[in-house]
Amino acid sequence: MQIRAAATARISFLAMPLSLTRFADRTEAGRALATRLRHYAERDDVVVLGIPRGGAPVAMEVAAALRAPWDVFLARKLGVPGEEELAFGAVAGGGVRVLDQEIIRQCGLSAATVEEVTERQRRELERREVAFRAGRAAVGLEGKVAILVDDGIATGASMRAAVEALRGHHPARIVVAVPVAPLEARERMAPPADEYVCVHEAAGFAAVGDFYQDFRQVGDAEVQALLARAPRAA
């Protein structure tokens, strides 16, 4: 699916020295990211959205600092079978799918494999939607400034799919905000997002977890507990 380009894009690249970029955990990363988003504090048109699972605790810290409501926004990476950390695309709510045809070609993935992985991840999206919401309605996004948060960007596929899905909710502005990402993410995020904020852009990027001392997996129960405490928009 083609990604619709936003009418305007303002990119913020705020780098930290390499010696300071190993965050203790997602809580510290969220607080560092929040300092780069202070211009959105105390506004009644801002909603923070975390991509679960790892983006949820980061988003919670950002929302607390900005005094804004927050929610989850679901997207799932499509991993190459046998090398799941290598993404050939991603899916998000609303039937959105983003594919990297170059990775698909290089890995020799068949159309059947692409569809099989896609269907499996879409089922997981549906499961998480039910598990995380627990009957609670999603935060309204129309006309809002939506700050889309994850614990980092690797290939950018999941984030691009999330941005595309988010456009369908008609926010006034989409801000992609992450603690860490590779240098090339600036080009991948600039067209789909209206604004991009990154605490640290890294050269020679291997994995998001390399920039955290504690990068333990976030479970469903933790996301549910965080959302249960989340302030809701009026």
Steps between C-alpha positions, in 0.01 A plus 500: 500500500627841413566734788317831471737791545408762758451852373790630701783349697713645776785280606671522837832323536630543851803283554664407828867406544558128442612447861159612624279301266472174691177560687451321830156384390190612312396726787819703473471504121144632524605781731786596268263501204248714688756780537513522119120536487453774758340729243196270513457515879177616664302499173149361479540388137786253558472120528800269551485156335735215587566209264481191723649333652833680541367844414238497776724582801685763293171661397376501859802704612460743211131546575565555870756771425275673246190456717321340207279191463658194344394177339649216298503486121559156356750407230690175439824431317501237223818302563687285251445134600804377687630858538202663667695809606544584129176668395365480148203716594239565765126505561285735705135553584249568224648239267815704430805312372840642402739275306871541426525347155881518503523283814240261358705466181835461676362231733320319219165506682209355308161668479357214705757557778427873505127434534550230765712727721260790442197298607677373813594851609153636425354235728746609770390862449139400557594302812691793647220743422262290711756433775622856545170682469304277739180666383634857529447729202800639316592867549348725233759622249313716250639854494766415759879518498586130516848425639586147389762343729707182496811394693703538181502459124692223324380471139212743544246263343276472807503875555418575136206259513379661822521849348302385195231347723496807722425726202166325472401643841541856366737652758604859441868406524708185541825517695726193496712500817760241605800486734733343242509424128752449218616804306303400191171507692481876440435436130258213562288694750503848346244437223231314699529700826446873553777512759774263609676519837788272597718528808793319339571406139757222478740403226578131458162412650450132589202470737287724721585288805868591467413848633340376823654345807165341585307399188294221646188399313184689592208261555129537436428529872740795536338684209156433648612634839646815344183568302282448805677801659504710184315835515234526233413795280180679583 
